[in-house]
Structure formats: structure tokens, C-alpha cells
């Protein structure tokens, strides 16, 4: 049930911009920006471009595995919200793009995580104008 349930619970989302992915252990900014591309009640997946990585070591390397286990915090400008969690996976997907999986911190209530995922827009949700727009 574990792996099947995890897949079923994931939600692809319209890109939600993230600003300043920061390590809580060193207080260094890891990336100036990224986007959330999917989310679930347990965490979310960030896409980060190599050009947005701040430390030179990260820009020169195709391996960000040293981030795994780091506590991180980031800001979602569109929602005026700070999120924090733990990096559980970091993978170079090609063409200078990385996927960074972040699991929500344990102290974030389950109902809050569920509400956040519900609020994230589905792909294309805002492409069509509302029937109430003039």
C-alpha cells in the first residue's frame, strides 16, 4: 500500500515559484529560486535550474547529494508563505535542471499540509479566464 498510495496522493501543480531555498544548518542560500512541480501531503518536488544555484560548488557539480538530510526553508511569494522541510532526494535530470524532493517538517500539522496541497493550482487551472471576468 505504501508506494501505491504515495503515487496516488501526488498532485501535479501549475508551477509555483519558490524564492531563496536556504539551508537551516548553515543559513546559506542554496538557490535563488525554483518551482514546485508536484506536491503531496508528505512533501513536494522542486525543480531548480543550475543557474539559480548560489554556491559555486553546486553550479560546477551534477551531484547535489550532499543536500540530502539538510533542513531547508523557502518562501512562496505567490502565497506569501514560508515552507520548511528536509531534503530527501536531489537528482540532476539533464540540461542543467535538478529535482529536489523536500519532506515537510514533522511539526507541521497534517490538516495544514492537506490544505496547502488543496490550494496549489492544478496544471492549467488559471489559463482560462473566469466566467466572472469582464
C-alpha positions in Angstrom: 0.0 0.0 0.0 2.9 2.5 0.8 4.3 3.1 -2.7 1.0 2.8 -4.5 -0.6 5.2 -2.0 2.2 7.7 -2.4 1.8 7.8 -6.2 -2.0 8.2 -5.9 -1.6 11.1 -3.4 0.8 13.2 -5.6 -0.7 16.2 -7.3 0.9 17.8 -10.4 0.6 21.5 -10.0 0.9 24.6 -12.1 4.4 25.9 -11.3 4.5 27.7 -8.0 7.6 29.9 -7.7 9.9 29.4 -4.7 12.3 32.1 -3.6 15.5 31.6 -1.7 15.9 27.9 -0.8 18.0 28.2 2.3 19.8 25.7 4.5 18.8 26.0 8.1 22.1 24.4 9.3 24.4 26.9 7.6 21.9 29.7 6.8 23.4 29.8 3.3 21.1 30.3 0.3 21.2 27.2 -1.8 19.2 28.5 -4.8 17.8 32.0 -5.5 14.6 30.4 -7.0 12.9 27.3 -8.2 9.4 26.0 -8.8 7.2 23.4 -7.1 6.1 21.0 -9.8 4.2 18.5 -7.7 3.1 18.0 -4.1 1.6 15.6 -1.7 0.6 15.5 2.0 4.1 14.4 2.9 6.1 16.9 0.8 6.8 18.4 -2.6 9.2 18.3 -5.5 11.2 21.4 -6.6 12.7 22.0 -10.0 15.8 24.2 -9.8 17.9 25.4 -12.7 21.7 25.2 -12.3 21.9 29.0 -13.0 19.8 29.6 -9.9 22.2 27.7 -7.6 24.2 30.0 -5.4 27.2 28.1 -4.1 29.9 27.6 -6.9 30.4 24.0 -5.8 26.8 23.2 -6.7 27.0 25.0 -10.0 30.1 23.1 -11.1 28.7 19.7 -10.0 26.0 17.4 -11.3 25.5 15.9 -7.9 23.6 17.6 -5.1 23.5 14.6 -2.8 25.2 16.5 0.0 21.9 18.3 0.4 20.1 15.1 1.4 19.1 15.3 5.1 19.5 19.1 5.2 16.8 21.1 6.9 15.7 23.8 4.4 13.3 26.8 4.3 11.9 28.6 1.3 9.5 31.4 0.6 6.5 31.1 -1.8 5.9 34.7 -3.0 2.5 33.9 -4.7 1.1 32.6 -1.4 3.2 34.9 0.9 4.2 31.7 2.8 7.4 30.2 4.3 7.8 26.4 4.0 10.3 24.3 5.7 11.3 20.6 5.5 14.1 18.1 4.9 15.7 17.3 1.6 15.2 13.6 0.9 16.4 13.4 -2.7 18.4 15.6 -5.2 18.7 14.4 -8.8 20.2 16.0 -11.9 17.6 15.5 -14.6 19.6 16.8 -17.5 20.2 20.1 -19.3 21.2 21.8 -16.0 18.0 21.1 -14.2 17.7 19.5 -10.8 14.8 17.9 -8.9 14.9 18.4 -5.2 12.4 16.4 -3.1 11.6 18.0 0.3 9.6 16.3 3.0 7.5 18.6 5.3 8.8 19.1 8.8 7.2 16.8 11.4 5.9 19.7 13.4 3.6 20.8 10.5 0.1 19.5 11.3 -1.4 17.0 8.8 -4.5 19.1 8.2 -2.4 22.1 7.3 -0.4 20.0 4.8 -3.6 18.7 3.3 -5.0 22.3 3.0 -1.8 23.5 1.3 -1.8 20.8 -1.3 -5.5 21.5 -2.0 -4.7 25.2 -2.5 -1.9 24.6 -5.0 -3.3 25.1 -8.6 -3.7 22.2 -11.0 -1.9 22.5 -14.3 -3.9 24.9 -16.5 -6.2 25.9 -13.7 -5.6 29.6 -14.3 -5.1 29.5 -18.1 -8.8 30.0 -18.9 -10.4 33.3 -17.8 -13.1 33.1 -15.2 -16.7 33.3 -16.3 -16.9 36.4 -14.0 -14.2 38.4 -15.7 -15.3 41.3 -17.8 
